[in-house]
Amino acid sequence: MITRFAPSPTGPLHLGHAYSALTVWKTAQDLGGTALLRIEDTDSTRVRPAYEAGIYTDLAWLGLDWPEPVRRQSEHYTDYEAVLAQLEQRGLIYPCDCTRRAILDAGATPGADGMVYPGTCRDRKMHDARPGDGLRLNVRKALEQVSHHLSYCEIGSGSAQIIDVLPQTLLGDIGDPILKRKDTGDPAYHLACVHDDALQAITHVVRGTDLRDLTPLHVVLQHLLGYPTPTYCHHALITDETGKRLAKIDKSKAIAKYRSEGATPADIKKMIGFSA
């Protein structure tokens, strides 16, 4: 059994990260497995070395350790380009230069991965790609190449459940996701995450319920690329006193700030209701 904690160094870790990391390590311990640390540093406009250094400091302070070396996604862009080349050969990706404003103006509706892309560039061909274009997966074409019914095992509720991957959910709630970001050329989360889980032989993906609705997309990508589908465990999210999810974007209080104020790892575990 191998699982992983895969933070992005785009801000300091907060209590939600502590809960997720501790849950990952506890799951590995309970199942007699190994917990890896992976740094998902593919958002080149937001990652900072100081945030990455803070990840190592905070996790070690919480009493967690991991095998070395740590995989840093920014060091493996050629891997992701090779995956994109596979999908291009199968006619499954297309270039897109749409801005967020253009997507909204085209009537996009909210979905599991932000706004569901309305398909403005879907008929563009790869030979028409221009510098700075992003790349999207054509989900409808991808589903046409799925050879059998897809499903995955979810254990987040405490018992195993088999969840069917429904085409209508992918088409209506997710749409054509970005696999390579426009302008920066950075690999997107869906591409890098699915590739690295397979490369690192991850058998159990332990992550928050905020990513649960994206799992069908990941299962489809796994099938297209010949990767195994791991078991998924989506855990509850930590919220503040108002019930709002803790998130970097809201500048939730950092673990380092609690530490500087004299908190101990035991205090952090008590705050998040974590019992070993």
C-alpha positions as CSV (number, residue, x, y, z in Angstrom):
1,M,0.0,0.0,0.0
2,I,1.4,3.4,-1.0
3,T,-0.3,6.7,-0.5
4,R,0.8,10.4,-0.7
5,F,0.4,13.9,0.5
6,A,0.8,16.3,-2.4
7,P,0.7,20.0,-1.4
8,S,1.3,22.9,-3.7
9,P,3.8,25.5,-2.4
10,T,1.6,28.4,-3.3
11,G,1.1,29.6,0.3
12,P,1.8,28.4,3.8
13,L,0.2,25.2,5.2
14,H,-2.9,25.8,7.4
15,L,-5.0,23.5,9.7
16,G,-6.7,21.9,6.7
17,H,-3.4,20.8,5.4
18,A,-2.4,19.4,8.8
19,Y,-5.6,17.4,8.9
20,S,-5.1,16.0,5.4
21,A,-1.4,15.2,6.0
22,L,-2.1,13.5,9.3
23,T,-4.9,11.5,7.7
24,V,-2.6,10.4,4.9
25,W,0.0,9.2,7.3
26,K,-2.5,7.5,9.6
27,T,-4.1,5.6,6.7
28,A,-0.7,4.4,5.6
29,Q,0.1,3.3,9.2
30,D,-3.3,1.5,9.6
31,L,-2.8,-0.4,6.4
32,G,0.8,-1.2,6.9
33,G,1.9,1.0,4.0
34,T,4.1,4.0,3.0
35,A,3.2,7.7,2.8
36,L,5.1,9.7,0.2
37,L,5.5,13.4,0.0
38,R,5.1,15.0,-3.4
39,I,5.5,18.7,-4.2
40,E,3.0,19.8,-6.8
41,D,4.8,22.9,-7.9
42,T,3.5,23.4,-11.4
43,D,1.8,26.7,-11.0
44,S,4.9,28.8,-12.0
45,T,3.1,32.1,-11.3
46,R,2.4,31.3,-7.7
47,V,4.9,28.9,-6.3
48,R,7.6,30.2,-3.9
49,P,10.7,28.5,-2.5
50,A,9.8,29.8,1.0
51,Y,6.5,28.0,0.8
52,E,8.1,24.8,-0.2
53,A,10.6,25.1,2.7
54,G,7.7,25.7,5.0
55,I,6.0,22.5,3.9
56,Y,9.1,20.4,5.0
57,T,9.4,22.3,8.3
58,D,5.7,22.1,9.2
59,L,5.3,18.4,8.4
60,A,8.5,17.5,10.3
61,W,7.2,19.5,13.3
62,L,4.0,17.6,13.2
63,G,6.1,14.4,13.6
64,L,5.8,13.1,10.0
65,D,8.6,11.8,7.8
66,W,8.8,10.5,4.3
67,P,11.1,8.6,1.9
68,E,13.6,10.6,-0.1
69,P,13.9,11.9,-2.7
70,V,10.7,13.9,-2.8
71,R,9.3,14.2,-6.3
72,R,9.0,17.8,-7.4
73,Q,6.7,18.1,-10.4
74,S,8.5,21.2,-11.8
75,E,11.6,18.9,-12.4
76,H,9.6,16.6,-14.7
77,Y,7.9,18.7,-17.3
78,T,9.2,16.4,-20.1
79,D,7.1,13.5,-18.5
80,Y,3.9,15.5,-18.9
81,E,4.8,16.6,-22.4
82,A,5.1,12.9,-23.3
83,V,1.7,12.2,-21.9
84,L,0.2,15.1,-23.9
85,A,1.9,13.7,-27.0
86,Q,0.1,10.4,-26.4
87,L,-3.3,12.1,-26.2
88,E,-2.5,14.2,-29.3
89,Q,-1.8,11.1,-31.3
90,R,-5.2,9.8,-30.4
91,G,-6.9,13.1,-31.3
92,L,-8.0,13.8,-27.8
93,I,-6.6,17.3,-27.1
94,Y,-7.1,20.7,-28.8
95,P,-5.6,24.1,-28.4
96,C,-7.5,26.8,-26.6
97,D,-6.8,30.5,-26.1
98,C,-9.9,31.5,-24.2
99,T,-9.6,33.8,-21.3
100,R,-11.8,33.4,-18.2
101,R,-13.8,36.4,-19.3
102,A,-14.4,34.9,-22.7
103,I,-15.5,31.6,-21.1
104,L,-18.0,33.5,-18.9
105,D,-19.2,35.6,-21.8
106,A,-19.9,32.4,-23.8
107,G,-22.4,31.3,-21.2
108,A,-20.4,28.9,-19.2
109,T,-22.1,27.4,-16.1
110,P,-20.6,26.5,-12.8
111,G,-19.3,22.9,-12.4
112,A,-17.0,20.6,-10.4
113,D,-13.9,22.2,-11.8
114,G,-14.8,25.8,-12.0
115,M,-16.8,26.9,-15.0
116,V,-17.8,24.2,-17.5
117,Y,-16.0,25.0,-20.7
118,P,-18.6,25.9,-23.4
119,G,-16.5,24.4,-26.2
120,T,-15.5,27.6,-28.0
121,C,-12.2,26.1,-29.4
122,R,-13.3,22.5,-29.6
123,D,-13.1,22.4,-33.4
124,R,-9.5,23.8,-33.5
125,K,-6.8,21.3,-34.6
126,M,-3.4,20.8,-33.1
127,H,-1.6,21.9,-36.2
128,D,-3.3,25.3,-35.7
129,A,-1.9,25.7,-32.2
130,R,-0.3,29.1,-31.5
131,P,2.4,30.0,-29.0
132,G,0.7,30.6,-25.6
133,D,-2.3,28.4,-26.3
134,G,-3.5,26.1,-23.6
135,L,-4.5,22.5,-24.3
136,R,-7.8,20.9,-23.4
137,L,-9.0,17.3,-23.3
138,N,-12.0,16.6,-25.6
139,V,-14.1,14.7,-23.0
140,R,-16.7,13.5,-25.5
141,K,-14.0,12.0,-27.8
142,A,-12.2,10.6,-24.8
143,L,-15.4,8.8,-23.7
144,E,-15.8,7.4,-27.2
145,Q,-12.4,5.7,-26.7
146,V,-13.3,4.1,-23.4
147,S,-13.7,0.4,-24.1
148,H,-15.7,-0.6,-21.0
149,H,-17.7,0.6,-18.1
150,L,-15.5,2.5,-15.6
151,S,-15.8,2.7,-11.8
152,Y,-13.6,3.1,-8.8
153,C,-13.6,2.1,-5.1
154,E,-14.2,4.8,-2.5
155,I,-13.5,4.1,1.2
156,G,-13.9,7.6,2.6
157,S,-17.2,6.8,4.4
158,G,-15.6,3.9,6.3
159,S,-16.8,1.1,4.1
160,A,-15.9,0.3,0.5
161,Q,-18.3,1.6,-2.2
162,I,-18.1,1.1,-5.9
163,I,-18.7,4.4,-7.7
164,D,-19.7,4.3,-11.3
165,V,-18.2,6.8,-13.7
166,L,-21.2,8.4,-15.5
167,P,-20.6,10.0,-18.9
168,Q,-23.3,12.6,-18.4
169,T,-21.6,13.7,-15.2
170,L,-18.3,14.2,-17.0
171,L,-19.9,16.1,-19.9
172,G,-22.3,18.2,-17.8
173,D,-20.4,18.9,-14.6
174,I,-16.7,18.9,-15.7
175,G,-16.6,19.4,-19.4
176,D,-13.2,19.8,-21.3
177,P,-10.6,20.4,-18.7
178,I,-7.3,22.2,-19.2
179,L,-4.3,19.8,-19.3
180,K,-1.7,22.5,-20.2
181,R,-2.2,26.1,-19.1
182,K,-2.2,28.9,-21.6
183,D,0.6,31.4,-21.6
184,T,2.8,29.6,-19.0
185,G,2.7,26.2,-20.6
186,D,2.5,24.6,-17.1
187,P,1.0,21.1,-16.9
188,A,-2.4,21.3,-15.2
189,Y,-3.3,19.4,-12.0
190,H,-5.3,16.7,-13.6
191,L,-2.5,15.7,-16.0
192,A,0.4,15.8,-13.5
193,C,-1.6,14.2,-10.7
194,V,-2.8,11.2,-12.7
195,H,0.6,10.6,-14.2
196,D,2.5,10.8,-11.0
197,D,0.1,8.6,-9.0
198,A,0.7,5.9,-11.6
199,L,4.5,6.5,-11.8
200,Q,4.8,6.3,-8.0
201,A,2.6,3.2,-7.8
202,I,0.1,5.0,-5.6
203,T,-2.5,2.4,-4.4
204,H,-4.6,4.7,-2.2
205,V,-5.4,8.4,-2.9
206,V,-6.3,10.1,0.3
207,R,-7.5,13.7,-0.2
208,G,-10.3,16.1,0.7
209,T,-13.9,15.9,-0.4
210,D,-13.4,19.1,-2.4
211,L,-11.7,16.9,-5.1
212,R,-14.2,14.0,-5.0
213,D,-16.3,15.2,-7.9
214,L,-13.1,15.3,-10.1
215,T,-12.4,11.7,-9.5
216,P,-14.4,10.4,-12.6
217,L,-12.2,12.6,-14.8
218,H,-9.1,11.1,-13.3
219,V,-10.4,7.6,-13.8
220,V,-11.1,8.3,-17.5
221,L,-7.5,9.6,-17.9
222,Q,-6.1,6.6,-16.1
223,H,-8.0,4.3,-18.5
224,L,-6.9,6.3,-21.6
225,L,-3.3,6.2,-20.6
226,G,-3.2,2.5,-19.4
227,Y,-2.7,3.4,-15.8
228,P,-4.2,1.5,-12.8
229,T,-7.0,3.1,-10.9
230,P,-6.2,3.4,-7.2
231,T,-8.6,3.2,-4.3
232,Y,-9.9,6.6,-3.2
233,C,-10.5,7.9,0.3
234,H,-12.0,11.4,0.4
235,H,-11.9,12.8,3.9
236,A,-14.0,15.7,5.4
237,L,-12.7,19.2,5.2
238,I,-11.7,21.4,8.2
239,T,-13.9,24.4,8.5
240,D,-13.8,27.6,10.7
241,E,-16.3,28.5,13.3
242,T,-18.7,29.8,10.7
243,G,-18.5,26.5,8.7
244,K,-16.4,28.0,6.0
245,R,-13.7,25.7,4.5
246,L,-10.1,26.7,5.4
247,A,-8.2,27.6,2.3
248,K,-5.1,29.4,1.2
249,I,-7.1,31.8,-0.9
250,D,-8.8,33.1,2.2
251,K,-5.5,33.5,4.0
252,S,-6.4,30.9,6.7
253,K,-4.0,31.1,9.7
254,A,-0.8,29.2,8.9
255,I,0.6,26.3,11.0
256,A,3.8,28.3,11.3
257,K,1.9,31.1,12.9
258,Y,0.4,28.8,15.5
259,R,3.9,27.4,16.2
260,S,5.3,30.9,16.7
261,E,2.6,31.6,19.2
262,G,3.6,28.6,21.3
263,A,1.2,25.9,20.0
264,T,2.5,22.3,20.1
265,P,1.7,19.5,17.6
266,A,-0.7,18.1,20.2
267,D,-2.5,21.5,20.2
268,I,-2.9,21.4,16.4
269,K,-4.3,17.8,16.5
270,K,-6.8,18.9,19.2
271,M,-7.9,22.0,17.2
272,I,-8.6,19.8,14.1
273,G,-10.2,17.0,16.1
274,F,-7.6,14.5,14.9
275,S,-7.1,11.4,17.0
276,A,-4.2,9.1,16.2
